[in-house]
Amino acid sequence: MEKKLFPELLKPEYWGRILKIKRYRLNYQGINGQLERTWSKGGFSSNKEKGIYKTNLGVLNRGVMLNPNLYLAFQNRKDAEIAFTQTLCLCRNEDLIFPESLEEIEDDKFDEINGFELIFTEAESGFKVGHNRFENASEMFGELKVFGNPIRT
């Protein structure tokens, strides 16, 4: 997300580091279970065994957040203003995130926003959250912190 908002951070010397987005908070109004058809990495295949067609299709029940709010915190106003002029697209579900307001608040006020936040950690203190495509797919670890109730009423 940070690399989309600030494309100058795509240079190799910035890979693997988060420099502009200092904190974030995500909350939502509910979760909707949606069915999604999928197949293995090799692509779709089918065959016939004992008169029955079999495929490698599967069905997942994926939870999708309803009306999510994403709050981003930056170290300085200039970075916040640059981010505020842009729209983010979460390509997996083709969801768009539009900026709504730009506010300057203190750190302790930001901690009062209900929601959750992933804090990146070392392997010993966190759980595996993915692989860093900018550093030879090295493992990434984090800790999920929940502030208040992440479900808005």
C-alpha positions in Angstrom: 0.0 0.0 0.0 2.8 2.4 0.9 4.6 1.6 -2.4 1.5 2.5 -4.3 1.0 5.8 -2.4 4.7 6.7 -2.7 6.1 5.2 -5.9 9.5 6.7 -5.1 9.9 3.9 -2.5 9.9 1.2 -5.2 13.7 1.7 -5.5 15.8 -1.2 -4.3 17.3 0.7 -1.4 13.9 1.0 0.2 12.7 -2.6 -0.3 11.7 -4.4 2.8 11.2 -1.3 4.9 8.0 0.7 5.8 9.0 4.4 5.9 6.0 6.6 5.5 2.9 4.9 7.1 3.7 4.9 10.8 0.5 3.3 12.1 -2.9 2.2 10.8 -6.2 1.0 12.2 -8.9 -1.1 10.5 -12.5 -1.6 11.8 -15.7 -2.8 10.1 -19.4 -3.2 10.6 -19.6 -7.0 10.2 -18.4 -10.0 8.2 -20.2 -11.6 5.3 -19.4 -15.2 4.3 -19.1 -15.5 0.5 -18.4 -18.6 -1.5 -15.6 -18.6 -4.0 -14.7 -21.2 -6.6 -11.0 -22.0 -6.9 -8.6 -24.6 -8.3 -5.0 -25.5 -7.7 -1.9 -23.6 -9.1 -1.7 -25.9 -12.1 -5.0 -24.6 -13.5 -8.3 -26.3 -14.2 -8.3 -30.0 -15.0 -10.9 -32.8 -15.2 -11.0 -36.5 -15.9 -13.6 -39.3 -15.9 -13.3 -42.1 -13.4 -15.9 -44.9 -13.3 -18.3 -42.9 -15.3 -18.0 -39.8 -12.9 -16.3 -36.6 -14.0 -13.9 -35.3 -11.4 -12.2 -31.9 -11.3 -9.7 -30.1 -9.1 -12.2 -27.3 -8.4 -12.8 -26.4 -4.8 -15.1 -24.0 -2.9 -13.9 -21.7 -0.2 -16.0 -19.8 2.3 -14.3 -16.4 2.5 -15.1 -13.8 5.1 -15.5 -10.3 3.6 -15.6 -7.2 5.8 -18.7 -5.0 5.5 -18.1 -1.2 5.3 -14.5 -1.3 6.5 -12.8 1.9 7.7 -9.0 2.2 7.3 -7.1 4.9 9.2 -3.6 5.7 8.2 -1.1 7.7 10.4 1.9 9.5 9.0 4.9 11.1 10.6 4.3 14.4 8.8 1.4 16.4 7.2 3.1 16.4 3.7 3.0 12.6 3.4 -0.6 12.6 4.6 -1.6 15.2 2.0 0.0 13.1 -0.8 -1.8 10.0 0.3 -5.1 11.9 0.7 -5.1 12.8 -3.0 -5.1 9.1 -4.0 -7.4 6.1 -4.2 -6.3 2.6 -3.3 -7.5 -0.6 -5.1 -7.4 -3.9 -3.2 -7.0 -6.0 -6.3 -8.1 -9.3 -4.7 -11.7 -8.2 -4.4 -11.5 -5.1 -6.6 -12.5 -3.0 -3.6 -11.7 0.7 -3.8 -10.6 2.8 -0.8 -11.4 6.5 -1.0 -10.0 9.1 1.4 -12.7 10.9 3.4 -11.0 13.2 5.8 -7.6 14.5 6.7 -7.1 15.2 10.4 -4.1 16.0 12.6 -4.3 14.1 15.9 -1.9 13.1 18.7 -0.6 9.6 19.2 -2.7 9.0 22.3 -5.9 10.0 20.4 -4.9 7.6 17.6 -4.7 4.8 20.1 -8.4 5.5 21.0 -9.6 4.5 17.5 -11.3 1.1 17.8 -9.9 -1.6 15.4 -7.0 -3.8 14.8 -3.5 -3.3 13.6 -0.7 -5.7 12.5 2.6 -4.8 14.1 5.6 -6.4 12.3 7.9 -8.3 14.7 10.7 -10.9 14.7 9.9 -14.6 14.3 10.2 -15.3 18.0 7.5 -12.9 19.1 5.0 -13.1 16.2 3.3 -15.4 13.8 4.0 -15.8 10.1 2.0 -13.3 8.0 3.5 -13.9 4.5 6.6 -13.4 2.4 8.4 -10.2 1.4 8.5 -10.1 -2.4 11.1 -7.4 -2.3 13.6 -9.5 -0.3 13.7 -12.9 -2.1 10.4 -14.0 -0.5 11.8 -13.9 3.0 9.3 -14.7 5.7 7.5 -11.9 7.5 6.2 -12.1 11.0 3.7 -10.0 13.0 1.5 -9.6 16.0 -2.2 -8.6 15.7 -3.1 -6.0 18.2 -6.8 -5.2 18.9 -7.8 -1.8 20.3 -11.3 -1.7 21.7 -14.0 -3.3 19.6 -13.1 -3.6 15.9 -16.7 -4.1 15.0 -18.6 -0.8 14.6 -22.3 -0.5 15.4 
